[in-house]
């Protein structure tokens, strides 16, 4: 699936680099979840001061804060997969 998507419009740096790490269950950080949560908080604070609504950013912040509450603050951002697995009572097969 990653190979299929990365060659087209759905491709991205994150998909190409973090997708394989997720499939290998490699949650070593390239960028720490706790730093992302801090940055998302800054973005949301600034958007509020400007009277802007950023619902996607707010959702991402909530999902990553949930992952931090599960102990993921020192993992890479791809570790969000673990929180989503827990929320859905399932797991992605390791490759």
Buried (B, 14 or more C-beta within 10 A) or exposed (E): EBEEBBEEEEBEEEBBEBBBBBBEBBBEBEEBBBEBBEEBEEBBEEBEEEEEEBEEBBEBBEBBBBBBEBEBBEBBBBBBBBBBEEEEEEEEEEE
